[in-house]
Amino acid sequence: MLATEGLQPPLTPSERNIVESYGGWTNFMLSYTLKSWKDEDVEEALQILHGLG
């Protein structure tokens, strides 16, 4: 497990399923060229995730 996986915010079960389909939180964020250690990128990733859910 990558250290950045610990930066994943709390997710609903359906959101977690979407993230897991990308291979985890880090891969989900990287697929949208976002950085998991930047708060504004995490917010953008959550908005994307809500749009997918």
C-alpha positions, 0 to 999 in steps of 0.5 A: 500500500502506498503511503498516500493511501492514508490521505484518503478522506472518509468515503461512502461505500459507493464512493469507495467502490468507485475509488477501488475500481481505479486501484485506490485513492492515489491512482484515482487522483493521479488519473485526474492529474491531482495531488493527494497532499494538496487540499484543493486537489482533494476537494476537486477529486471529491467533486469528481467522485460525487459526479461519478456516483 
